[in-house]
């Protein structure tokens, strides 16, 4: 377990290239009081934001790292210190939360679905502390309400962006004459399968619109069954799982589960394959330049912006626990650019993706998943 403190990190907004405000199902904070002594917003006296990772760690190039970036940005704007604590395993979740409470944290963000039970327990035991949790509704009894009145869920209807990603992957594979794409996940949990649902359905949409026959391997939406590594570690199991998908002849591969993309990249390199990767959560070509030449695009969840906004809101002392849901409409989810592959895209694809996005936003095209957040 490692606890560190950071204060006023410079240049993060420009480096991340992020949007600064989101509007969701719940309210994303709009304005915070300004400090008479500076141009930045002011936090209430004693405000101390804190962050706890899941066992993927803050260097996962994915959702943990994105959450850390969001809190760094907020702390920089507020001029306050924050505490981050990294979990090495699930056994660390409860002790790490206890330590953050003991450290005097007034706002705690738990990164990920796997921390749900421990976050609910900590929030219930500490009703005067504000909490937020990423990718979980904090509703263990499934009654439609958060199990603690001081937890704000930060959720993402990623199926919408993944649908666009599936369409784009199918267009790429069709143009190459391969006509086969694939996906696999870390653990079969809603924040993972929601990507896979949208991806497969987006491929089907391309086939429907174009009279094409691009096949998807690795996930069956109807049966909710597919290929998983059993964890989020970049290890031999993840590499073997990726290789099993590649062996079926795919030329585009979507690994969903933080660092497991590293194993997929290694499998591609070892096989001498021409297959390309799709990143998840963050713009993978930007956060990990070592694989940029393999990344066709990324399906993004703007966790950094959601954490930033929730932290800024908590800083005012008027915390709103209404769930935030990131969508295409509020730019909480979306596709990255195509980087080095932009010039090689099939003709008309950019316009087709823009039209699909507009149809989803308007409601003309309904895109959903069994794992979509309830709105």
Protein Blocks (a to p, Z undefined) as FASTA:
>chain_A
ZZdddehiehklmmnopafbdcdfbdcdfbdcddfkbmbdcddehiacdddddfkojmlo
pmklmmmmmmmmmmmmnopacdddddfbfklmmmmmmmmmmnopabdcdedjklmmmmmm
mmmmmmmbccddehiahianonopafbfkbccddddfklmmmmmmmmmmmmmmmnonopa
cdddfbdcfklmmmmmmmmmmmmmmmmmnopacdcehiafklopaddehiabdcfklmmm
mmmmmmnopabdcdeehjlmmmmmmmmmmnopabdcddehiafklmmmmlmmmmmbacdd
dfklmmmmmmmmmmnopacfbdcdddfklopaccddekjmlmmpcehklmmmmmmmmmmm
nomaccddfkbccZZ
